[in-house]
Amino acid sequence: MDLILSALDILMRWDVALALLAGSVGGVLIGAIPGVGPAVAIAILLPATFSLDPIVGLTVLLGIYGSSMYGGAIPAILINTPGTAVNALTTYDGYPMTARGEPRRALSLAYSASFFGGVFSVICLILFAPVLAKIAPLFGAREIFLAALLGLLLVVVAHRGQALIAGALACLGIFLNTIGMEPVKYTQRYTFGTDALGSGINLIVVVLGLFAISQAFVLLTDEDEKIRLTKLRGGMFQGLRELARHPRVATVSAGFGVVMGMIPGVGEFTAQFMSYTYAQKSSKRPQDFGNGSSEGLIAAETANNAVPAAAMVPLLALGIPGEALTAMMLSVFYVHNVVPGPGLFQNQMDFVVALYLALLILNVLVLIFLLGATKSLIQVVRIPNRFLGVGILTLSFVGVYSLRNSATDCFMAAGFGLFGFVLKRLQLPAVPIILGMVLGGIMEVKLRAAMARVKTPFDFIDRPVAFILFSIIIIVLATHVLRIRREARELKEAEWQTKTASTRFGALLLRRRTSFLKEHGRKVRARHAKLLRRLTDLF
């Protein structure tokens, strides 16, 4: 109880309250604009949060992170266009509800499910905080290195069908982190005598380039979509009552979100599809899924909104971000000399609980705001792409220049923006680059610290936590290799069946052609014989 009171004392400040309000409302607006998303907004706001207190800056970013998925459901349901990438599954059942004249019911159900998922996740993590505080001291340099390696590996293997390119991009991120002054002996690496590279490549410059500036280029080059809005009908509070009729689906989906959020590199998509699959298989009406099923909408929205609070666990407990957004937040910690990891749970537990309470309050604020402002809020989907692109581009360069008042950083950001634009056009992931930069630095420092006590390779995994993490790494690698071999075998078998089928089809055509020619020849010969008999009779 004293811990919660201490956390509330941290939150009872006017600037924290203002940050909660700005983050919640701003995140909804950003999420409701298709093509922008929380990554772009957080990248733009990062430089501004460096001058704020850690709790204020993180509250703003957490507000945008958590509430953007609420807003992303609005265009997904009304115009079949997800506001954020994780709302893509919402279109499966949300838009069919709109098509049959129930848009307000779909929106209300999406808000209610999102609220339940967010609150469930925060409550679980507040209850588990003492357990995490006991586990955190077991992580030394070796364990943190292996955990970072596992996080990077999970991010790579999570990109099914693109694991090789994801690994290459992660290695590119690790290389970018090595440029500049190395952190142990303070020698220059890969600077080629250039003063501009002496201080290294700033993470925020890369983030703004790959996410914000590249998205601005996409918006400026794409044509505006013709959007037709549907008239809202029905009550906004009916979703709360309907959610209460499906407690099993909501609870299981929220549980998937919590578990998947804690695993680096997994996140909302895996949680969504697992919960959606479970809801469909356990439903009494599985045929309704994809055609406006309330259970499908609940599963999708509950799972993705349970992830943000859970995704903070590896960041706070181990200092390891699991995705691009938490990697950006990690820079806010470092700027204020607040080091996430075991020490944070031991020495600043009230700060951790304050962050979770902020997420809890955030969900309440967003639900109240949406239930009253949806009718006006849906108009943001009408903003033309070119206006959004110009605004994002301007804010991005202002943010980059304000970091170090360096024009070189602006040129670097523009270069990474073009690179990110190419990645988007090729549908390749940019997240491994960011995680490679963040985790690469952690891995280098911890590996050097750990090697001072390691005499043989087995000394590296002679402690229980280190051995468990190493075993998980081996299992992940083995599972990935087996999956690749199985997919290759299935592909080869499918190609053989296709080839065999085409050969059989060709043989069938040949037999039919031969039979047709024989039959045709017999008929022609019979006609000729008949004609010959007639001619013989005449003469």
MARGUBA-600119 format. One record per residue (C-alpha): y, x, z; residue in three letters. Coordinates in steps of 0.02 Angstrom, whole numbers, padded with zeros to 5 digits, always signed. Each point is the difference from the previous one (the first is absolute). Layout:
residues N
YXZALA...
//
This chain:
residues 539
+00000+00000+00000MET+00119+00143+00041ASP-00035+00072-00172LEU+00049-00163-00088ILE+00158-00015+00106LEU+00047+00179-00045SER-00030-00038-00184ALA+00107-00158+00011LEU+00139+00103+00080ASP-00001+00111-00157ILE+00014-00153-00113LEU+00138-00088+00100MET+00142+00083-00094ARG+00120-00076-00124TRP-00035+00132-00134ASP-00189-00028+00013VAL+00024-00189-00012ALA+00111+00023-00153LEU-00130+00116-00077ALA-00136-00130+00029LEU+00104-00135-00082LEU+00053+00109-00147ALA-00177+00065-00028GLY-00082-00171+00007SER+00124-00089-00114VAL+00022+00148-00117GLY-00189+00023-00016GLY-00023-00183-00049VAL+00136+00013-00132LEU-00071+00162-00071ILE-00176-00069-00002GLY+00057-00157-00091ALA+00070+00102-00146ILE-00143+00041-00120PRO-00008+00183-00048GLY+00095+00075+00148VAL-00115+00004+00152GLY+00015+00079+00172PRO-00034+00178-00059ALA+00160+00002-00104VAL+00105-00076+00140ALA-00068+00118+00134ILE+00027+00150-00115ALA+00182-00050-00026ILE+00031-00033+00186LEU-00083+00158+00065LEU+00156+00111-00006PRO+00101-00132+00094ALA-00129-00013+00141THR+00010+00186+00039PHE+00167-00026+00089SER-00069-00142+00108LEU-00103+00006+00159ASP-00188+00011-00033PRO-00035-00175+00065ILE+00142-00074-00105VAL-00045+00089-00161GLY-00186-00035+00017LEU+00035-00183+00043THR+00095-00023-00163VAL-00137+00083-00102LEU-00138-00094+00091LEU+00096-00162-00028GLY+00006+00030-00188ILE-00182+00057-00003TYR-00066-00149+00096GLY+00109-00140-00068SER-00003+00047-00185SER-00174-00076-00016MET+00068-00165+00064TYR+00132+00001-00137GLY-00123+00061-00131GLY-00097-00162+00017ALA+00149-00103-00063ILE-00001+00054-00185PRO-00190+00018+00006ALA-00017-00184+00044ILE+00146-00072-00100LEU-00002+00100-00162ILE-00171+00086+00003ASN+00084+00171+00016THR-00036+00097+00161PRO+00157+00065+00085GLY-00096+00151+00067THR-00163+00074-00063ALA-00098-00061+00151VAL+00047-00181-00038ASN-00099+00003-00163ALA-00147-00090+00083LEU+00120-00135+00062THR+00024-00058-00180THR-00185-00047-00013TYR+00019-00154+00109ASP+00188-00012+00032GLY+00055-00031-00178TYR-00135-00132-00037PRO+00069-00097+00150MET+00173+00009-00079THR-00070-00055-00169ALA-00070-00158+00078ARG+00165-00041+00089GLY-00027+00079+00173GLU+00116+00152+00005PRO+00070-00036+00173ARG-00174-00020+00073ARG-00052+00168-00077ALA+00155+00089+00065LEU-00019-00074+00174SER-00183+00050+00006LEU+00040+00177-00060ALA+00136+00021+00133TYR-00113-00067+00137SER-00146+00111-00050ALA+00113+00152-00011SER+00071-00037+00172PHE-00173-00018+00076PHE-00060+00163-00079GLY+00153+00097+00058GLY-00004-00065+00179VAL-00190+00022+00014PHE+00016+00182-00057SER+00139+00042+00123VAL-00088-00082+00148ILE-00161+00094-00039CYS+00090+00165-00009LEU+00099-00027+00161ILE-00165-00036+00089LEU-00082+00154-00077PHE+00148+00115+00038ALA-00073+00064+00167PRO-00163+00043-00089VAL+00095+00095-00134LEU+00096+00092+00135ALA-00165+00062+00072LYS-00073+00049-00168ILE+00155+00089-00064ALA-00014+00155+00116PRO-00171+00037-00075LEU+00085+00051-00163PHE+00043+00184-00013GLY+00050+00103-00151ALA-00174-00006-00077ARG-00018-00187+00024GLU+00171-00038-00072ILE-00036+00111-00151PHE-00165-00090-00032LEU+00082-00170+00026ALA+00136+00046-00125ALA-00131+00061-00123LEU-00097-00162+00024LEU+00158-00103-00029GLY+00037+00094-00161LEU-00180-00019-00056LEU+00000-00188+00035LEU+00159-00020-00102VAL-00080+00090-00147VAL-00167-00094+00001VAL+00090-00166+00026ALA+00064+00013-00180HIS-00160-00057-00083ARG-00009+00057-00179GLY+00149+00117+00028GLN-00068+00112+00139ALA+00015+00159-00104LEU+00181-00028-00049ILE+00040-00058+00178ALA-00074+00163+00066GLY+00101+00101-00126ALA+00161-00090+00050LEU-00039+00028+00185ALA-00021+00186-00036CYS+00167-00006-00091LEU+00077-00072+00158GLY-00077+00139+00105ILE+00069+00129-00121PHE+00174-00077+00006LEU-00004+00014+00190ASN-00036+00187-00011THR+00159+00035-00098ILE+00135+00083+00106GLY-00015+00083+00170MET-00174-00007+00075GLU-00005-00062+00181PRO-00089+00143+00090VAL+00066+00168-00061LYS+00156-00070-00087TYR-00029+00084-00167THR+00053-00072-00168GLN-00131-00081-00110ARG+00017-00053-00183TYR+00190+00008+00003THR+00013+00131-00141PHE+00159+00066+00080GLY+00089-00167-00020THR+00113-00051+00144ASP-00022-00185-00041ALA-00187+00013+00039LEU+00023+00107+00155GLY+00002-00148+00117SER-00145-00085-00091GLY-00012-00168-00086ILE+00057-00139+00115ASN-00126-00140+00028LEU+00136-00132-00013ILE+00054+00066-00170VAL-00178-00017-00064VAL-00020-00173+00078VAL+00162-00065-00074LEU-00044+00072-00169GLY-00180-00061-00011LEU+00031-00173+00070PHE+00182-00054-00009ALA+00068+00088-00156ILE-00160-00025-00100SER+00003-00186+00044GLN+00181-00007-00056ALA-00052+00074-00168PHE-00137-00131-00014VAL+00121-00142+00036LEU+00129+00067-00123LEU-00127+00016-00142THR-00093-00163+00027ASP+00061-00167-00062GLU+00052-00138+00119ASP-00134-00130+00034GLU+00040-00182-00034LYS-00027-00080+00169ILE-00023-00186+00026ARG+00013-00056+00180LEU-00095-00150+00065THR+00080-00131+00112LYS-00058+00011+00181LEU-00078-00152+00082ARG-00078-00031+00170GLY+00029+00067+00175GLY+00009+00186+00043MET-00090-00020+00167PHE-00159-00075-00073GLN-00071+00175-00029GLY-00011+00031+00188LEU-00106-00156+00022ARG-00109+00042-00150GLU-00026+00178+00062LEU-00066-00069+00165ALA-00140-00086-00099ARG-00067+00169-00061HIS-00004+00111+00157PRO-00156+00095-00055ARG+00071+00056-00167VAL+00166+00048+00078ALA-00076+00100+00143THR-00128+00093-00107VAL+00133+00041-00132SER+00118+00065+00133ALA-00142+00106+00070GLY-00031+00075-00173PHE+00186+00040-00011GLY+00002+00089+00169VAL-00155+00104-00036VAL+00048+00046-00178MET+00179+00039+00052GLY-00060+00131+00124MET-00096+00094-00135ILE+00115+00117-00099PRO+00006-00035-00186GLY-00082-00172+00007VAL+00137-00125+00043GLY+00039-00176-00058GLU-00100-00011-00162PHE-00169+00037+00078THR+00036-00115+00148ALA+00053-00139-00118GLN-00150+00006-00114PHE-00123+00015+00145MET+00077-00150+00089SER+00014-00100-00161TYR-00182+00035-00043THR-00054-00049+00175TYR+00101-00160-00005ALA-00074-00049-00168GLN-00180+00036+00048LYS+00015-00093+00166SER+00098-00148-00068SER-00074-00173-00025LYS+00099-00013-00163ARG-00010+00172-00084PRO+00037-00078-00169GLN+00180-00034+00056ASP+00041+00186+00018PHE+00117+00052-00140GLY+00049-00182-00028ASN+00112-00031+00150GLY-00113+00026+00151SER+00090-00001+00167SER-00135+00114+00074GLU+00027+00128-00140GLY+00188+00001+00029LEU-00025+00020+00188ILE-00123+00144-00024ALA+00117+00096-00117ALA+00161-00020+00100GLU-00078+00024+00172THR-00086+00162-00048ALA+00147+00086-00084ASN+00121-00040+00143ASN-00120+00065+00132ALA+00004+00173-00079VAL+00179+00066+00036PRO-00019+00007+00190ALA-00175+00074-00016ALA+00060+00130-00125ALA+00112+00071+00137MET-00152+00052+00104VAL-00049+00159-00095PRO+00185+00040-00020LEU+00041-00015+00186LEU-00165+00060+00075ALA-00034+00146-00117LEU+00160+00026-00098GLY-00096-00039-00160ILE+00073-00129-00121PRO-00124-00104-00095GLY+00114-00051-00144GLU+00169+00033-00079ALA+00100-00117+00113LEU-00063+00075+00163THR+00024+00173-00077ALA+00184-00043-00024MET+00012-00059+00180MET-00074+00164+00059LEU+00156+00090-00064SER+00107-00108+00117VAL-00104+00061+00148PHE+00019+00181-00051TYR+00188-00012-00026VAL+00020-00059+00180HIS-00125+00127+00071ASN-00120-00139+00049VAL-00170+00070-00044VAL-00136-00132-00028PRO-00169+00047+00065GLY-00093+00013+00165PRO+00156+00051+00095GLY+00091-00159-00051LEU-00131-00112+00081PHE-00003+00108+00156GLN+00187+00025+00026ASN+00087-00145-00090GLN-00117-00147+00013MET+00147-00117+00031ASP+00073+00051-00169PHE-00166-00043-00086VAL-00011-00170+00085VAL+00183-00032-00044ALA-00042+00024-00184LEU-00142-00125+00011TYR+00108-00126+00093LEU+00131+00024-00137ALA-00133-00047-00128LEU-00045-00153+00104LEU+00181-00058+00009ILE+00020+00039-00184LEU-00137-00123-00048ASN+00081-00138+00102VAL+00171+00032-00079LEU-00071+00001-00176VAL-00094-00164+00025LEU+00155-00087+00070ILE+00107+00068-00142PHE-00122-00051-00136LEU-00033-00175+00064LEU+00186-00035-00013GLY+00057+00103-00148ALA-00138-00010-00131THR+00094-00122-00112LYS+00147+00119-00018SER-00104+00158+00004LEU-00101-00037-00156ILE+00157+00024-00105GLN-00016+00190+00017VAL-00137-00002-00132VAL+00134-00040-00128ARG+00089+00169+00015ILE-00013+00090-00169PRO-00101+00161-00006ASN+00143+00105-00069ARG+00112-00042+00149PHE-00139+00046+00121LEU-00033+00161-00094GLY+00181+00057+00002VAL+00018-00042+00185GLY-00158+00094+00048ILE+00048+00150-00107LEU+00174+00011+00078THR-00062-00017+00179LEU-00138+00126-00031SER+00117+00137-00061PHE+00123-00035+00141VAL-00143+00016+00125GLY-00063+00162-00078VAL+00172+00081-00005TYR+00036-00049+00180SER-00151+00097+00063LEU+00072+00175-00028ARG+00152-00030-00112ASN-00098+00087-00138SER+00010-00039-00184ALA-00163+00096-00021THR-00088-00132+00103ASP+00067-00133-00119CYS-00071+00093-00150PHE-00167+00020+00089MET-00003-00186+00043ALA+00038-00044-00181ALA-00144+00113-00056GLY-00121-00079+00122PHE+00067-00170-00055GLY-00049+00036-00180LEU-00169+00064+00059PHE-00025-00158+00104GLY+00051-00106-00151PHE-00135+00085-00104VAL-00127-00029+00139LEU+00046-00185+00006LYS-00016-00018-00189ARG-00170+00086+00005LEU-00048-00106+00152GLN-00035+00154+00104LEU+00030+00007+00189PRO+00150+00090+00074ALA-00050-00023+00183VAL-00119+00153+00004PRO+00148+00114-00039ILE+00096-00061+00154ILE-00151+00008+00113LEU-00043+00172-00068GLY+00173+00062+00048MET-00007-00076+00175VAL-00181+00037+00042LEU+00005+00170-00085GLY+00130+00062+00123GLY-00098-00068+00148ILE-00163+00076-00063MET+00077+00172-00029GLU+00077+00014+00174VAL-00152-00069+00092LYS-00123+00106-00100LEU+00095+00159+00041ARG+00007-00048+00184ALA-00185-00044+00003ALA-00061+00157-00087MET+00061+00109+00145ALA-00145-00067+00105ARG-00131-00012-00136VAL-00123+00144-00018LYS-00135-00084-00105THR+00006-00153-00113PRO-00098-00101+00130PHE+00133+00033+00131ASP+00114-00115-00098PHE-00109-00153+00036ILE-00073+00046+00170ASP+00098-00137+00091ARG-00055-00184-00004PRO+00153-00074-00086VAL+00004+00140-00129ALA-00185-00022-00037PHE+00021-00189-00019ILE+00146+00022-00121LEU-00096+00132-00099PHE-00151-00117-00010SER+00111-00141-00063ILE+00072+00116-00134ILE-00177+00045-00058ILE-00050-00184-00001ILE+00155-00048-00101VAL-00032+00138-00127LEU-00185-00042-00014ALA+00036-00185-00020THR+00129+00035-00134HIS-00117+00114-00097VAL-00141-00127+00011LEU+00116-00138-00058ARG+00056+00105-00149ILE-00181+00036-00047ARG-00047-00184+00017ARG+00148-00054-00107GLU-00043+00132-00131ALA-00181-00059-00002ARG+00053-00182-00016GLU+00120+00046-00141LEU-00136+00096-00091LYS-00121-00144+00020GLU+00131-00124-00063ALA+00033+00110-00152GLU-00187+00012-00036TRP-00019-00189+00015GLN+00148-00026-00115THR-00069+00123-00126LYS-00174-00077+00010THR+00071-00174-00016ALA+00102+00051-00152SER-00154+00083-00078THR-00103-00155+00030ARG+00137-00106-00073PHE+00008+00112-00153GLY-00188-00009-00023ALA+00006-00188+00016LEU+00136-00008-00133LEU-00102+00112-00114LEU-00155-00109+00019ARG+00099-00157-00032ARG+00083+00079-00152ARG-00170+00053-00071THR-00072-00172+00032SER+00151-00081-00081PHE-00014+00112-00153LEU-00187-00035-00017LYS+00028-00187+00014GLU+00145+00008-00120HIS-00105+00102-00124GLY-00143-00125+00011ARG+00118-00144-00037LYS+00078+00092-00147VAL-00171+00042-00073ARG-00056-00181+00020ALA+00157-00060-00089ARG-00028+00123-00142HIS-00184-00052-00019ALA+00051-00183-00005LYS+00132+00036-00131LEU-00126+00101-00100LEU-00125-00145+00001ARG+00135-00119-00064ARG+00043+00118-00141LEU-00185+00017-00045THR-00019-00190-00005ASP+00149-00014-00117LEU-00069+00122-00126PHE
//
